[in-house]
Amino acid sequence: MDQFSTIDLDLFGISADMAVYDGLGARRAVLGAGAAPLLDTKAAAPGDPFLDMQAMLLEMTKELRERFQRFQSQKVLAEEDAAAAVDDAARKVAQTDAKAAIEAVSLIVRTLEKIDSLQRTLINERAEADAAGGDDEDEVALIEEFERLVDVRVKERMDAAKSEWMREIRAGGDAAAGMEGGP
């Protein structure tokens, strides 16, 4: 056990003292009264995920379009090489290259179709969300109409109750006046 107590921890960049977290305590001397550290907001997510997705799909479409053109030109060159090949091995290699380029072009076309489908779906969902946003106004109008109808119905019932009450008072008043006058 004695052998471990003689190890110089400074060789490993380790302090023998316990570390205590003090926020920016270690940097106070460096910062002084100067600039304070700021939160890096460059990586913050933008406000509209719809626009982010649409931008990403457009960027993918651009990249795939470039690759599509590259593979088309490779296919044409491979077919020319196959036609100009003097031996059977060179012709087969060129045909294999042409076939690989055709398969790559086919995959790119399918991917572009999927991207187009996603873009259409995004646009439709955005339109539905915008249409649903108008429902709030319709809901407010519906609530106002309901409250107006409730007020009208309450007023009708209050007027009916008041009329009934007035009739009872008049009828009771005549009877009470007759009783007060005596027999």
C-alpha positions as CSV (number, residue, x, y, z in Angstrom):
1,M,0.0,0.0,0.0
2,D,2.9,2.3,0.6
3,Q,3.9,2.1,-3.1
4,F,0.7,4.0,-4.2
5,S,1.1,6.9,-1.9
6,T,4.4,7.8,-3.6
7,I,2.8,8.3,-7.0
8,D,3.0,11.8,-8.3
9,L,-0.6,12.6,-9.4
10,D,0.5,15.7,-11.2
11,L,2.1,13.5,-13.9
12,F,-1.5,12.5,-14.9
13,G,-3.0,15.9,-14.6
14,I,-4.9,15.0,-11.5
15,S,-5.1,17.2,-8.4
16,A,-5.0,15.5,-5.0
17,D,-7.5,18.2,-3.8
18,M,-11.2,17.5,-4.2
19,A,-12.8,19.5,-7.1
20,V,-15.6,21.8,-6.1
21,Y,-17.9,23.2,-8.8
22,D,-18.3,27.0,-8.4
23,G,-20.1,27.9,-11.7
24,L,-17.8,30.4,-13.4
25,G,-15.5,30.7,-10.3
26,A,-12.5,29.4,-12.2
27,R,-13.2,31.8,-15.1
28,R,-13.7,34.9,-13.1
29,A,-10.0,35.7,-13.1
30,V,-9.9,35.2,-16.9
31,L,-13.0,37.2,-17.6
32,G,-12.4,39.9,-15.1
33,A,-14.8,42.8,-15.8
34,G,-14.7,42.0,-19.5
35,A,-17.0,40.0,-21.7
36,A,-19.1,37.3,-20.1
37,P,-19.7,33.9,-21.8
38,L,-22.7,33.7,-24.0
39,L,-24.9,30.8,-25.0
40,D,-24.2,29.8,-28.6
41,T,-27.5,30.1,-30.5
42,K,-26.3,29.2,-33.9
43,A,-27.4,25.6,-33.4
44,A,-30.8,26.6,-32.2
45,A,-33.7,25.1,-34.1
46,P,-35.5,27.5,-36.4
47,G,-39.2,28.3,-35.7
48,D,-41.0,26.5,-38.5
49,P,-40.3,22.7,-38.9
50,F,-42.4,22.7,-42.1
51,L,-40.0,25.1,-43.8
52,D,-37.0,23.1,-42.5
53,M,-38.3,19.9,-43.9
54,Q,-39.2,21.5,-47.2
55,A,-35.7,23.0,-47.4
56,M,-34.1,19.7,-46.7
57,L,-36.2,18.0,-49.4
58,L,-35.3,20.6,-51.9
59,E,-31.6,20.2,-51.1
60,M,-31.9,16.5,-51.5
61,T,-33.7,16.9,-54.8
62,K,-30.9,19.2,-56.0
63,E,-28.2,16.7,-55.0
64,L,-30.0,13.7,-56.5
65,R,-30.5,15.7,-59.7
66,E,-26.8,16.2,-60.0
67,R,-26.1,12.6,-59.3
68,F,-28.7,11.6,-61.8
69,Q,-27.0,13.6,-64.5
70,R,-23.6,12.1,-63.6
71,F,-24.9,8.5,-63.8
72,Q,-26.6,9.2,-67.1
73,S,-23.3,10.5,-68.5
74,Q,-21.5,7.4,-67.1
75,K,-24.1,5.2,-68.7
76,V,-23.6,6.8,-72.1
77,L,-19.8,6.6,-71.8
78,A,-20.0,2.9,-70.7
79,E,-22.3,2.1,-73.7
80,E,-19.8,3.9,-76.0
81,D,-16.9,1.9,-74.5
82,A,-18.8,-1.3,-74.9
83,A,-19.5,-0.6,-78.6
84,A,-15.8,0.4,-79.1
85,A,-14.4,-2.5,-77.2
86,V,-12.0,-4.8,-79.2
87,D,-12.1,-7.8,-76.8
88,D,-14.9,-9.6,-75.1
89,A,-13.6,-8.8,-71.5
90,A,-13.5,-5.1,-72.0
91,R,-17.0,-5.1,-73.6
92,K,-18.4,-7.1,-70.6
93,V,-16.7,-4.6,-68.1
94,A,-18.3,-1.7,-70.0
95,Q,-21.7,-3.4,-70.1
96,T,-21.5,-4.0,-66.4
97,D,-20.6,-0.4,-65.8
98,A,-23.6,0.6,-68.0
99,K,-25.9,-1.7,-66.1
100,A,-24.7,-0.3,-62.7
101,A,-25.3,3.2,-64.0
102,I,-28.8,2.2,-65.1
103,E,-29.6,0.7,-61.7
104,A,-28.3,3.9,-60.0
105,V,-30.4,6.1,-62.2
106,S,-33.4,3.9,-61.5
107,L,-32.8,4.2,-57.7
108,I,-32.4,7.9,-58.0
109,V,-35.7,8.2,-59.9
110,R,-37.5,6.2,-57.2
111,T,-36.0,8.4,-54.5
112,L,-37.0,11.5,-56.4
113,E,-40.5,10.2,-56.6
114,K,-40.6,9.6,-52.9
115,I,-39.3,13.1,-52.2
116,D,-42.0,14.5,-54.5
117,S,-44.6,12.5,-52.6
118,L,-43.3,13.8,-49.3
119,Q,-43.3,17.3,-50.6
120,R,-47.0,16.9,-51.7
121,T,-47.9,15.4,-48.3
122,L,-46.2,18.3,-46.5
123,I,-48.0,20.9,-48.6
124,N,-51.4,19.1,-48.0
125,E,-50.7,18.9,-44.3
126,R,-49.8,22.6,-44.2
127,A,-52.9,23.5,-46.0
128,E,-55.0,21.4,-43.6
129,A,-53.3,23.0,-40.6
130,D,-54.0,26.4,-42.0
131,A,-57.6,25.5,-42.6
132,A,-57.8,24.1,-39.1
133,G,-56.4,27.4,-37.9
134,G,-59.5,29.1,-39.3
135,D,-61.6,26.8,-37.1
136,D,-60.6,28.9,-34.1
137,E,-62.5,31.9,-35.6
138,D,-65.4,29.7,-36.4
139,E,-65.4,28.4,-32.8
140,V,-65.4,31.9,-31.4
141,A,-68.3,32.9,-33.7
142,L,-70.2,29.7,-32.6
143,I,-69.6,30.5,-28.9
144,E,-70.8,34.1,-29.4
145,E,-73.9,32.9,-31.2
146,F,-74.6,30.4,-28.4
147,E,-74.2,33.0,-25.8
148,R,-76.5,35.4,-27.7
149,L,-79.2,32.6,-28.0
150,V,-78.8,31.9,-24.2
151,D,-79.3,35.6,-23.4
152,V,-82.4,35.7,-25.7
153,R,-83.9,32.6,-24.0
154,V,-83.1,33.9,-20.5
155,K,-84.8,37.3,-21.3
156,E,-87.9,35.5,-22.7
157,R,-88.1,33.3,-19.6
158,M,-87.6,36.3,-17.3
159,D,-90.3,38.3,-19.1
160,A,-92.7,35.4,-18.9
161,A,-91.9,34.9,-15.2
162,K,-92.4,38.7,-14.6
163,S,-95.7,38.7,-16.4
164,E,-96.9,35.7,-14.4
165,W,-95.8,37.3,-11.2
166,M,-97.5,40.6,-12.1
167,R,-100.8,38.7,-12.9
168,E,-100.6,37.0,-9.5
169,I,-100.0,40.2,-7.7
170,R,-103.0,41.8,-9.5
171,A,-105.2,38.9,-8.8
172,G,-104.0,38.6,-5.2
173,G,-104.2,42.4,-4.8
174,D,-107.9,42.5,-5.8
175,A,-108.7,39.6,-3.4
176,A,-106.6,41.2,-0.6
177,A,-108.3,44.6,-1.2
178,G,-111.7,42.9,-1.0
179,M,-110.8,41.2,2.2
180,E,-109.5,44.3,3.8
181,G,-112.8,46.2,3.0
182,G,-114.5,43.6,5.2
183,P,-117.6,41.5,4.7
